[in-house]
Amino acid sequence: MIVLEMKAVVKPSQCSAIDEAIRTVQFIRNKALRLWMDAKREDKIDKYSLNKYCAVLAKHFKFVDTLNSTARQASPNVHF
């Protein structure tokens, strides 16, 4: 595996925006994982239901709505 390291010169506002996006993605991922763990086997939680759940989270939590829909749907990243 090749690993590239770079230093980015960012403004403090950009750094805080990146941190906020990371925290939001972690929140979505944790909520999706909790949904998957708590669901019954008959509920069939798959990637489509997780995408729908991301839309529900965006309606309930304003800070989740700041991410665009593509980023929200990529956030759960739970592999079945």
Helices and strands as residue ranges (DSSP letters): H 12-38, G 41-43, H 47-60, H 69-74
